[in-house]
Amino acid sequence: MIDQALLNILACPKCKAAVKPEGDRLVCQNAACGLRYPIRNSIPIMLIDEAEKPGEPRKP
């Protein structure tokens, strides 16, 4: 689980919108962007190259 204080300051690196946790991903709240960033070992990987696009299959 990610600390709420950290969630309050995290933003999508592509569009700068807020993100929210959904399972083992942080999801950009901008409907036009919608990138999903993985969380590994309780650390969000906020790299655009690591993100999944909406509708794209989940990466392992």
N, CA, C and O atoms as a MOPAC input file, in Angstrom:
PM7 MOZYME 1SCF
protein

 N      0.84300 1    -1.18400 1     0.00000 1
 C      0.00000 1     0.00000 1     0.00000 1
 C      0.88600 1     1.24500 1     0.00000 1
 O      1.92700 1     1.28200 1     0.65500 1
 N      0.46500 1     2.23700 1    -0.72800 1
 C      1.21700 1     3.48600 1    -0.82200 1
 C      0.65200 1     4.48600 1     0.18700 1
 O     -0.56200 1     4.62800 1     0.33100 1
 N      1.53900 1     5.15800 1     0.86400 1
 C      1.17000 1     6.14900 1     1.86200 1
 C      0.31400 1     7.25400 1     1.22800 1
 O      0.60800 1     7.71900 1     0.12700 1
 N     -0.73300 1     7.66300 1     1.92300 1
 C     -1.64600 1     8.68100 1     1.40400 1
 C     -0.93600 1    10.01300 1     1.15900 1
 O     -1.27500 1    10.72300 1     0.21300 1
 N      0.02900 1    10.35600 1     1.98600 1
 C      0.77200 1    11.60300 1     1.78800 1
 C      1.51700 1    11.57700 1     0.45300 1
 O      1.59300 1    12.59400 1    -0.23700 1
 N      2.06200 1    10.42600 1     0.09200 1
 C      2.74600 1    10.28800 1    -1.19800 1
 C      1.73800 1    10.37600 1    -2.34500 1
 O      1.99300 1    11.04300 1    -3.34700 1
 N      0.60600 1     9.70900 1    -2.20000 1
 C     -0.42700 1     9.76900 1    -3.24100 1
 C     -0.89300 1    11.20300 1    -3.49300 1
 O     -1.22100 1    11.56600 1    -4.62300 1
 N     -0.92000 1    12.00600 1    -2.44300 1
 C     -1.37500 1    13.38400 1    -2.58600 1
 C     -0.44700 1    14.23200 1    -3.44300 1
 O     -0.88000 1    15.23500 1    -4.01000 1
 N      0.82300 1    13.84800 1    -3.54900 1
 C      1.76600 1    14.65700 1    -4.33400 1
 C      2.12800 1    14.03200 1    -5.67800 1
 O      2.71000 1    14.70300 1    -6.53000 1
 N      1.79300 1    12.75900 1    -5.88200 1
 C      2.11500 1    12.11400 1    -7.16300 1
 C      1.19600 1    12.61100 1    -8.26900 1
 O      0.02000 1    12.89700 1    -8.04000 1
 N      1.74700 1    12.70800 1    -9.46300 1
 C      0.97700 1    13.10400 1   -10.64400 1
 C      1.50600 1    12.32200 1   -11.83700 1
 O      2.65200 1    11.87300 1   -11.84000 1
 N      0.67700 1    12.16800 1   -12.83000 1
 C      1.08300 1    11.50300 1   -14.06400 1
 C      2.21000 1    12.31900 1   -14.70400 1
 O      2.04400 1    13.51800 1   -14.92800 1
 N      3.35000 1    11.69400 1   -15.00200 1
 C      4.44800 1    12.44500 1   -15.60400 1
 C      4.15400 1    12.92300 1   -17.02900 1
 O      4.80600 1    13.84700 1   -17.51400 1
 N      3.19000 1    12.30900 1   -17.69600 1
 C      2.87800 1    12.71200 1   -19.06600 1
 C      1.97500 1    13.94100 1   -19.10500 1
 O      2.26800 1    14.90000 1   -19.81800 1
 N      0.87400 1    13.92100 1   -18.34300 1
 C     -0.11200 1    15.00300 1   -18.44500 1
 C     -0.26200 1    15.81400 1   -17.16000 1
 O     -0.97200 1    16.82000 1   -17.13600 1
 N      0.40000 1    15.38300 1   -16.10500 1
 C      0.40100 1    16.08200 1   -14.80500 1
 C     -0.92000 1    15.98000 1   -14.04000 1
 O     -1.12700 1    16.72200 1   -13.08000 1
 N     -1.81300 1    15.08000 1   -14.44400 1
 C     -3.07100 1    14.87500 1   -13.72000 1
 C     -2.83500 1    14.00600 1   -12.48400 1
 O     -1.80300 1    13.34600 1   -12.36400 1
 N     -3.79600 1    14.01700 1   -11.57600 1
 C     -3.73100 1    13.18900 1   -10.37500 1
 C     -3.78800 1    11.70700 1   -10.75700 1
 O     -4.29600 1    11.34400 1   -11.81800 1
 N     -3.26300 1    10.87500 1    -9.88400 1
 C     -3.33300 1     9.42500 1   -10.06200 1
 C     -4.01900 1     8.82200 1    -8.84500 1
 O     -3.99100 1     9.39600 1    -7.75600 1
 N     -4.63800 1     7.65300 1    -9.04100 1
 C     -5.24400 1     6.96100 1    -7.90900 1
 C     -4.90600 1     5.48200 1    -8.01000 1
 O     -4.74800 1     4.95200 1    -9.10900 1
 N     -4.79500 1     4.81300 1    -6.86100 1
 C     -4.45400 1     3.38800 1    -6.88100 1
 C     -5.63000 1     2.53900 1    -7.34600 1
 O     -6.77900 1     2.77400 1    -6.97200 1
 N     -5.31100 1     1.54800 1    -8.16900 1
 C     -6.27300 1     0.52700 1    -8.59700 1
 C     -5.50900 1    -0.78500 1    -8.64400 1
 O     -4.80100 1    -1.06900 1    -9.61000 1
 N     -5.65500 1    -1.57500 1    -7.60000 1
 C     -4.91400 1    -2.83300 1    -7.51400 1
 C     -3.42400 1    -2.56700 1    -7.40500 1
 O     -2.98000 1    -1.83700 1    -6.51900 1
 N     -2.65700 1    -3.15800 1    -8.30000 1
 C     -1.20000 1    -2.98300 1    -8.27000 1
 C     -0.74300 1    -1.95300 1    -9.30100 1
 O      0.36100 1    -2.05300 1    -9.83500 1
 N     -1.59500 1    -0.96100 1    -9.58100 1
 C     -1.28300 1     0.09700 1   -10.52700 1
 C     -1.73400 1     1.44700 1    -9.96600 1
 O     -2.63100 1     1.51200 1    -9.12600 1
 N     -1.10300 1     2.51700 1   -10.43900 1
 C     -1.60900 1     3.86500 1   -10.22400 1
 C     -2.15300 1     4.31700 1   -11.56200 1
 O     -1.45700 1     4.23300 1   -12.57300 1
 N     -3.37100 1     4.78900 1   -11.58400 1
 C     -4.05100 1     5.12800 1   -12.83400 1
 C     -4.23200 1     6.63900 1   -12.92600 1
 O     -4.72800 1     7.27900 1   -11.99900 1
 N     -3.82000 1     7.19200 1   -14.06100 1
 C     -3.99200 1     8.61000 1   -14.33200 1
 C     -5.48700 1     8.91400 1   -14.43600 1
 O     -6.23100 1     8.18700 1   -15.09500 1
 N     -5.91800 1     9.98900 1   -13.78400 1
 C     -7.32600 1    10.34600 1   -13.74900 1
 C     -7.77100 1    11.20700 1   -14.92100 1
 O     -8.94900 1    11.55400 1   -15.01200 1
 N     -6.86300 1    11.55700 1   -15.81600 1
 C     -7.21200 1    12.30000 1   -17.02100 1
 C     -7.72500 1    11.29000 1   -18.05500 1
 O     -6.97000 1    10.42900 1   -18.50500 1
 N     -8.99300 1    11.39200 1   -18.42900 1
 C     -9.59600 1    10.43500 1   -19.36200 1
 C     -8.88200 1    10.41100 1   -20.70600 1
 O     -8.86300 1     9.37300 1   -21.36800 1
 N     -8.30000 1    11.51900 1   -21.12200 1
 C     -7.59600 1    11.57300 1   -22.40100 1
 C     -6.24100 1    10.86400 1   -22.33100 1
 O     -5.69200 1    10.48400 1   -23.36600 1
 N     -5.70500 1    10.68500 1   -21.14700 1
 C     -4.39300 1    10.04700 1   -20.96400 1
 C     -4.60100 1     8.61500 1   -20.46800 1
 O     -4.39900 1     7.66200 1   -21.22000 1
 N     -5.00300 1     8.46100 1   -19.21100 1
 C     -5.36400 1     7.15900 1   -18.65400 1
 C     -4.23100 1     6.15900 1   -18.48200 1
 O     -4.49500 1     4.96600 1   -18.33000 1
 N     -2.98900 1     6.60200 1   -18.50000 1
 C     -1.87700 1     5.66500 1   -18.34000 1
 C     -1.94300 1     4.98500 1   -16.97500 1
 O     -2.37800 1     5.57500 1   -15.98600 1
 N     -1.49400 1     3.71800 1   -16.94700 1
 C     -1.46500 1     2.93000 1   -15.70800 1
 C     -0.01000 1     2.63500 1   -15.37400 1
 O      0.70900 1     2.02600 1   -16.16600 1
 N      0.41300 1     3.07200 1   -14.19700 1
 C      1.80100 1     2.91400 1   -13.76100 1
 C      1.89200 1     1.77200 1   -12.75700 1
 O      1.10500 1     1.72300 1   -11.81200 1
 N      2.83700 1     0.85500 1   -12.94300 1
 C      2.94800 1    -0.28000 1   -12.01600 1
 C      3.47900 1     0.14500 1   -10.65000 1
 O      4.20500 1     1.13100 1   -10.51700 1
 N      3.09300 1    -0.63100 1    -9.64300 1
 C      3.64200 1    -0.48600 1    -8.29400 1
 C      4.39600 1    -1.78000 1    -8.01200 1
 O      3.81000 1    -2.86200 1    -8.04200 1
 N      5.68600 1    -1.67100 1    -7.74200 1
 C      6.51600 1    -2.84900 1    -7.46500 1
 C      7.15800 1    -2.68700 1    -6.09200 1
 O      7.82000 1    -1.68500 1    -5.82200 1
 N      6.95900 1    -3.66800 1    -5.23700 1
 C      7.51100 1    -3.63100 1    -3.87400 1
 C      7.12400 1    -2.34000 1    -3.15800 1
 O      7.94900 1    -1.72500 1    -2.48200 1
 N      5.87200 1    -1.94000 1    -3.30900 1
 C      5.31000 1    -0.72800 1    -2.69700 1
 C      5.91500 1     0.56500 1    -3.23300 1
 O      5.77600 1     1.62000 1    -2.61500 1
 N      6.58600 1     0.48600 1    -4.38300 1
 C      7.19800 1     1.67000 1    -4.99800 1
 C      6.53300 1     1.92100 1    -6.35000 1
 O      6.59700 1     1.06700 1    -7.23500 1
 N      5.89600 1     3.08000 1    -6.52100 1
 C      5.29600 1     3.38400 1    -7.82000 1
 C      6.38000 1     3.67600 1    -8.85800 1
 O      7.29900 1     4.45600 1    -8.61000 1
 N      6.25900 1     3.04400 1   -10.01400 1
 C      7.20400 1     3.23400 1   -11.11300 1
 C      6.58200 1     4.26100 1   -12.06400 1
 O      5.82400 1     3.90800 1   -12.96800 1
 N      6.91000 1     5.51500 1   -11.84800 1
 C      6.27800 1     6.61700 1   -12.56700 1
 C      7.08800 1     7.01400 1   -13.79800 1
 O      7.46100 1     8.17500 1   -13.96400 1
 N      7.35200 1     6.03900 1   -14.65000 1
 C      8.07800 1     6.25300 1   -15.89800 1
 C      7.11100 1     6.02000 1   -17.05500 1
 O      6.43700 1     4.99100 1   -17.10500 1
 N      7.04100 1     6.95800 1   -17.97000 1
 C      6.11600 1     6.83400 1   -19.10500 1
 C      6.40200 1     5.55100 1   -19.89900 1
 O      5.47100 1     4.89500 1   -20.36800 1
 N      7.66700 1     5.19500 1   -20.05100 1
 C      8.02300 1     3.98500 1   -20.80000 1
 C      7.56000 1     2.70200 1   -20.11300 1
 O      7.40700 1     1.67500 1   -20.77300 1
 N      7.33500 1     2.74400 1   -18.80500 1
 C      6.88700 1     1.57400 1   -18.04400 1
 C      5.35900 1     1.50400 1   -17.94900 1
 O      4.81400 1     0.48000 1   -17.53800 1
 N      4.67800 1     2.56700 1   -18.32000 1
 C      3.22000 1     2.65300 1   -18.16700 1
 C      2.50100 1     1.84500 1   -19.23600 1
 O      3.01200 1     1.62900 1   -20.33500 1
 N      1.29800 1     1.40400 1   -18.87700 1
 C      0.41300 1     0.72800 1   -19.82600 1
 C     -0.61100 1     1.74200 1   -20.32000 1
 O     -1.11500 1     2.55800 1   -19.54800 1
 N     -0.90700 1     1.68400 1   -21.58700 1
 C     -1.92500 1     2.56200 1   -22.16700 1
 C     -3.30800 1     1.95400 1   -21.92200 1
 O     -3.42600 1     0.74100 1   -21.74700 1
 N     -4.34700 1     2.78200 1   -21.90800 1
 C     -5.70600 1     2.24400 1   -21.73500 1
 C     -6.01600 1     1.21500 1   -22.82800 1
 O     -5.73000 1     1.43400 1   -24.00500 1
 N     -6.59800 1     0.10700 1   -22.42000 1
 C     -6.95400 1    -0.94500 1   -23.36300 1
 C     -5.82000 1    -1.87700 1   -23.72000 1
 O     -6.03900 1    -2.89900 1   -24.37000 1
 N     -4.59900 1    -1.54000 1   -23.30200 1
 C     -3.43900 1    -2.38900 1   -23.56500 1
 C     -3.39400 1    -3.50600 1   -22.53600 1
 O     -3.73800 1    -3.28100 1   -21.37600 1
 N     -2.97500 1    -4.71600 1   -22.93200 1
 C     -2.87400 1    -5.81000 1   -21.95900 1
 C     -1.88000 1    -5.46800 1   -20.85900 1
 O     -0.93200 1    -4.70900 1   -21.06200 1
 N     -2.12000 1    -6.04700 1   -19.69600 1
 C     -1.24500 1    -5.81100 1   -18.54900 1
 C      0.13900 1    -6.38500 1   -18.79700 1
 O      0.29100 1    -7.48100 1   -19.33600 1
 N      1.14800 1    -5.61500 1   -18.38900 1
 C      2.53200 1    -6.09200 1   -18.46600 1
 C      2.83700 1    -6.89600 1   -17.21200 1
 O      2.28900 1    -6.61100 1   -16.14800 1
 N      3.69900 1    -7.89300 1   -17.32200 1
 C      4.02800 1    -8.69000 1   -16.12400 1
 C      4.82300 1    -7.90800 1   -15.10700 1
 O      5.17200 1    -8.44100 1   -14.05400 1

